[in-house]
C-alpha cells in the first residue's frame, strides 16, 4: 500500500490536505480530504443574545465575514419580524458587493493567476503572486488595486476592514454620508477600468489556459469565465461568444453605481 500526501493544499482560502492511498498495482483505493478548521460556532453561540450574533458570526471567516454577518442579521430580522428600511437594504447590498469584488480579486489574481500565467510546470517556489508581480507587473498591480477598492468600501462603511459589526438586526449601524458616497463614486471608474482591461485582454489569458489544458469550446476560455464572472443576470445567454470581453454586463459592475445614485 502506497500513501501520497498533498499537504498543504494550495490555491484555497483556508487549510487542508489530501491523502491518496494506492494498492500494489498502483490503483487508487481511497482518497481523503482533510479540513482541520473545526470552528464550533454552532455550539458556543448557544444561549447568546440574538443581537450579538452578527458580530460573532462575522468571525467565522476572514475572507468573507460580510456574508456571515449578513446571514446572521437576516435571521435576526426574521426573529424580530421586521422589514428593514430600503436605505438599509441598499447599504447592506453595497457592503456585500464590495466583499464580492475583493474576494473575487483575491481568488483570481492572487490564487489562480500564478498557475494560469506562469504555467503549471514552472518552479513552485516562484509560482505565486510574487512571481506574477515579477513577470506581469501590470496585471499584478491591477489585482492589488481592485481588491483594495473592495476592502476600502468595506472599511469605510463598517469602520473595520475585517470582522465589522456594522450590519445589525433591523438595518445597519450608521448611515452613508454624502461625502463617503461621492468618494465611492469617484473611485468606482478606476475599478471598472481594471475589470474592463482584463476582460479585453483575453488573448494572454487564453494562451495561459491553453497551456493548462483548460481552454473552452470554440476557443473561448470557459474555465476563466467561471472564475471571474459572477452569476449571470436572468435571461443572459451563456453561449454568447463575447461575454467575457463585455464585463460591463456583469451584475457587480452596475449595482454599486445604481445603489449610490
N, C-alpha and C positions, 0 to 999 in steps of 0.2 A: 504493500500500500504506500503510495506516494502522496505527500501533502504539499500543496502550493499555497502560500500565504501572501496576500497583497495587503500590506499594512504600512502606511495608511492609504485609504482610497482618496485619490486627489480629485480636484475639479468639483467638489461638493462644498456646500456651506455647512460644515459640521465635521464629525469624526466617525470613521467607520473602517472596517477591514473585511476582506473576503477570504474565505478558506475553501480551496478546491481539493477534493480527495479523488485520487486516481487508483484504479486497480493495477494488477501486474501487467495487464495488456495496454495500459496507458489510457483506458477509457474512464470518463468521469463517472464516479459512483454517487457522489453527493457534493453539494455546494452549500456554503453557509455564509450569510451576510450578517455581520455583527455591527450593531449600532449601540454604543455604550452610553448614550445620553439619556439615562433614566432621570426624569425631572421631578416627578412626584407632585406636580401642581394639583392634580385631581384630589389628592389626599390632604395636603397641608392647607388648602383653601377652605376645607370644610369648617363651617361654623363662623367664618369671617363675615363681616357686614358686606352687603351686596355692593355698596358704593366704593369699597376698596378694590373690587375685582379688576377694573380696567388697569389701574396702576400696577397690580400684582401680575396679572396675566401678560402684560407687555414684556415682562422679564423672561418669558418663555424663550424668546429668540432675540439675538442682537442684530439680525439682518432684517427681519420682518416684524418688529414689535408693533407696528401700527395695525397690522391685520389682527393680531391677537387682542389689542386694546379695543379695536372697533367691534370685533365679535362679542367681547365681553360687555361693552357698552350697549350694544343692541339687545343682548339678553336682559340687561338691567332695564332697558326701555320697556321691554315686554313685561317684565315683572311689575313695573310701576304702571303699566297700561297707559303710557304716554306716547304722543306723537310729537317728535321734536320739531322745532321751528324750521321753516325752509332754509333760512340762512345757516343754521347749524348743520343741516343735512349737506348743504353745498360745501361748507368748510370741512366737514368730515371727508367728503368725497375728494376735495382738493388735497388733503393730507394723504389719503390713500393713493392718489395718483402720483404724488411726489415720491412715495415709497416705491411704487412700481417703477418709476424712472430710475431711481438709484439702484434698485435690486436687479433690474434687467441690465443696467450698465455694468454692475459688478459681475453678473453671471456671464455676460457676453464678452466684454473687453478684458476682464481680469482672469476669468477661469477658462473660457473657451478659446479666445483668440491665440494664446500661445500654441495650442495644438494645431489650429487652423492655419496660422500664418507661418510658424516656424517648422511645422511638419512633425508627424508622429515619430520619425526616425531621428530627430535632432537630439542633441545632448540633453538629458533630463535636468542637468544642473543649470542650464540656461533656458530651458523651455518653461518660462514663467513670465510674469508681467515685466520683470526687469529685462528679459530677453526681447520682449516686444518693444520696450522703450528704446533699446539699442538698435533694433533692426527696423522698426517702423515708428519713429518718434511722434509723427503727426497723429497716427491712429491712437497711440497710447495716450497722447495728450487729450484727444477728443474724449476718450473713455473716462479719463480722470475728471475732465470738466463737466461731462454730462452727469456723472454720479454726484459731483459736488453740487450741481444745481438742485438735484432732488433732495440731498441732505440739507441744503441751505433752506429750502422751503419748509422742510420738517422742523428744523431748528427754529426758524422764525415764527412758525405758528405755535409750536409746542414748548418753546423755551429750552428744549433739550434736543440734541441730535439723535440720541438713542434713549429708549425707555422713557418717553414722555408720558405725562399723566394728564395731558391737555384735554383729551376726549373723556367726558364724564357722563354718567347716566342722565339722560334728559337733554344732552346737547354737547357743548364744548365749554372750556373754562373761560376763555376770553374772546372778544370779538376781533375781527380783522380790521386793522386801521387803514385809512385811506393811503397813508404813506407806504405801508407794507404792501398793499395791493398794487400801487404804482411801481414799486420796486420789483415785484414779481413779474409784472407785465414788461418791464424794461429788460429783465434777464431772460425772458422766455424766447425771444427770437434767436439768441445765440444757441440755446439748447435745441431749438428746432433746426437750426442750420447744421448742427452736428449730425442729427438724425438724417436729414436730407442728404448730406455729403456722403455718409456711409451707405445710404440706400442707393445713391447713384454710382458709387464706386464698386459696382458688383463684380467687375472683371477680376480684381485682385482676390476678392473672397471666393469667386467661383474657381479660380486656379487652386486656391488653398483647399477647397472642398474636393476638387478632382484628385488632388494628391492624397487626400484622406479617404478617397473612395466613397464620398458622401454626396456626390452630385445628384441633383434631381433629374426628373424626366425632362426631355426636350431642352437639356442644358440649363435648367433652372435650379438654383441652389435650394432644394427642398429642405435640407436639414438646417441651413442657415435661416431660412424663412421661419421655421418653427422656433428657433432660438430667440429671434429678435422681435417677432411680431406678437402683439397681444391678440386675444380672441377677436376675430373679425366682427364687424357690425352685422346685424341681421340682414340677410339678403345679399351680402357680398359674395362674389364668385371666387371660390378658392382657386379656380383654374386660370384666372386672369394672368397672362404672362408677365405683365409689367407691375405686378402687385408689390414686389419687393422694392422696386425703384420708386414707388409712389407712396412713400411713408406718410404723406400728408393725409392719406385716407385712414390712418390708424387712429384708434379711439383716443389714446392718451395724449396725442398731439393737439387735438381740437378741444378737449374738455377743459383744461386749465384756463384757456382764454375765455371760453364760454362762462365758466364759473366766476371768473374775476370781472367780467364785463358788467 
